[in-house]
Amino acid sequence: MLKTAGVFLLIGLLFGAVYSLVVVFSPQTIANSTLKARADTNLGNIQDQAAAEVIIAEVRHLGIFALTTSIAMFFVFFQGFKKGQKWAWWAFLVAGGIGWVYGLVIQISEGDMMNLIGHAIGTLLLLVGILLPIKIFFPKKA
């Protein structure tokens, strides 16, 4: 069960890393999707070019933060989760919950379909990965 869950988490980590790289290297894609959902506009329609550049810089900053979190979680995965250590399960629950579930709730409230699909995939992979082996991490006491 732990190996199967590990596959889901590893795919989720790779997906998160790729999603982060898209945010870092193509922040306009994410920013335009969010602006369309929130304000029915895009970066090209913003009159103040400096404001558009700030939006792009902030989106890229979020992508870097997400990428560093993904890298850190790879270490957690290989050093703790694959060995069945409880701290690693909790790390995935907290970090994944903050990253994927919070993002999913925000994307649902905004109606940003592109980011909603990404967060739904990430949330699903996370939940399967941490719920499948729950009996291994938290066995019933005799």
N, C-alpha and C positions, 0 to 999 in steps of 0.2 A: 504494500500500500504506500509506503514511504517513497519508493522509487517512482511509482505512477504520479504521486503528488509532486514529486521533484521535477518530473517532466513538465507538468503544467506550470509550476513556478518558474522553471528555467525558460520556457516559452514566453511566459509573462514578463520576465526580466528582459529578455531579448526584444520583445515587443515594446516595452517601456523605453528601452535604450534607443531603439529606432525612432519611436515617436518623439523622444527628446531631441534626437539629432535633426529631425524635420523641423522642430520648433527653433532650434539653434540656427540652422542653415537656411531656412525658409520661413522666417517669422511673419512675413507678409501673408502667407497662406493662412496661418492661424489667426492673425490679427484681422484679416478681411472677413473670415468666417464669423468671428466674434462680433465685429462691428456690424455685419449684416444682421445677425440675430438680435443684437441689442438696440441698434439705432437705424437699421435699414439703410446703411451707407457703407462705404469702403474707404480705404486709405487715400485713394485718388480724389475723393470728394472733400477731404479735409482741407480747408483754406490755409491754415497755418502749417507750413511744411515742418516747422520745428516740432509742433505737436505730433505730427505723424511720425517723425523720427523718434520721439520719446516713446510712443506706443511700440514701435518696432524694437527699440532698445529694451524696454521692459519685458516684452514677450521673449526676446532672446535671453534675457537674464533668467526668466522662469525656466526656459529650456536647459540652461546650464545647471540650474539648481536640480532639475529633474534628472539630468544626466549624472550628476554626482551622486544623487540618491540611488540611482540604478546601479552605479558602480559599487557603492557601499553595500547594497543588498546582494550583489554577486558574492562578496566576501562573506556576508552572513550566511548565504545559501551554502557555500562550500565548506565553511568552517563550523557551522552549527546545525543548520537544518538537515543536511544529509546525514548527520550523526544522531539525529533525534533529540537535540538539546532544546529544552523548553524556551530558553531565552531567545533562540532564533525564531521559534514559532511566534512568540510575542512581538518580536521585531517586525516580522512580516505583517502581523495583524495591525500594529500601530502605524508603521510607515506606509503600508499598502492602503490601510483605511484612510489615512490622511490624504494620500496622493490620489488614489483611484476613486474611492467612494465619495469623498468630498467633491472632487472634480465632476463625478457623475451627477451629483445633486445640483451643482451649479449649472452644468450644461442642460439638465432637464429644465431648470427654472428659466434659463435664457432662451431655450429652443434652438441652440446651436447644434445642428444635426451632425456636422462633420466631427466636431469634438465629442459630441455625445456618443457616437459610434465607437470612437477610440477609447473613451473612458468605460463604456459598457464592456468592451472586449477585455480591457485590463482588469476591471472589477470581476468579471466572470472567471478569468484565469486565476486571479488571486484567491477568490472564494473556494474554487475547486481545489486549488493547491494547499490551502490551509485547513479546509474542512475534511477532506478525504482522509488524512492521517491523524485526526484528532484523538483517536483512541491510543495511538502510539505515544503521543506527547502527554496525554492525560489519561492514563489507564485507571480503571476502577480499582479501588483499594479493597483487599480481601477482608 
